[in-house]
Amino acid sequence: MSTRTQTSATFSPAAVSYLIGIDGGGTGTRARLASRDGKVLGFGAAGPSGLAQGIEQAWTHIGQVIVAAFADAGLEPAPLQVCALGLGLAGAHLGSRAQAFLDAAPAFGLVAVDTDAYTALLGAHDGRPGALLAAGTGSIGEAWHFDGRHLFVSGFGFGVGDEGSGAWLGVEAMRVAQHAQDGRQPAGALAQAVWALTGPGREDLLAWCANAGQHEFAQLAPLVFEAEASDPVAAQLLARAVLELEAVVQAMDPDGALPLAISGSIGLRLASRFSGIIQARCVQPVGDSADGALRLIEQALSRTL
């Protein structure tokens, strides 16, 4: 998607005093507060703001994280109209959802929203061409080629895509626990770890799944890593995750022409297992998604001048 922007009825570029970069995912939200000249003043953290989990929840946690960032800077929250807000949000790839999010926005002076993958890409390569593999709660590959092409790979969302992500690993771990519960496979360390969290009975598993979403399934992913040494099933799941993520890298940059940054809790834990060819392309990110969100709002603000 292209960046969507919205201004308040009283927006004046000259009145903007604060820039706020937001990285919002399925597990948590982070904010970076900066002065108009780009000097970082404070940081904040709050609960998830991925749009697939609800627009109302997203704005609630974004509001909380902004208050936390001002508090970290030793400041009272500023009036909304003097704040320009850049957001990289999971789930913003669906244009109608991103627009509904903007339509529900409080009266910030300027709001710019794009995907968290795009802001992570901007942050990782300091606004220059490059590729990004982001694998946390969800997963996606995004590449900005030297010839201007902008490609997305994976990132189709929880339940049907995002292979290799934390939520995907969680679903697979739950499937292992279910199969062990009804006798389709032995009850190894991974199944038992899931049972310890959910309860071991069929009704326990059914009840847990009925109330779980992307965030809850992603919380099962650490159990797979913890069980790997003693459970071949867990080891096989992680090997599959590596293959899925390597396929994303290959699809978005078949020639290996771009520097590759890896982000997200799962991506970082699995990076050392990627093939030597992929590891040789990896670079240390210059910044993160919150940095990219600040760059996003700086760009949007400059276009209003």
ABEGO torsion letter per residue (X at the ends): XBBBBBBBAABBAAABABBBBBBBBAABBBBBBBBAAGBBABBBBBBBABAAAEAAAAAAAAAAAAAAAAAAAGBBBBBAAABBBBBBBBGAABAAAAAAAAAABBBBABBBBBBAAAAAAAAAAGGBBEBBBBBBABBBBBBBBAAGBBBBBEGAEBGABGBGBAAAAAAAAAAAAAAAAAGABBBBAAAAAAAAAAEABAAAAAAAAAABBAAAAAAAAAAAAAAAAABAAAAAAAAAAAAAAAAAAAAABAAGABBBBBBEAAAAAAAAABBAAAAAABBBBABBAAAAAAAAAAAAAAAAX
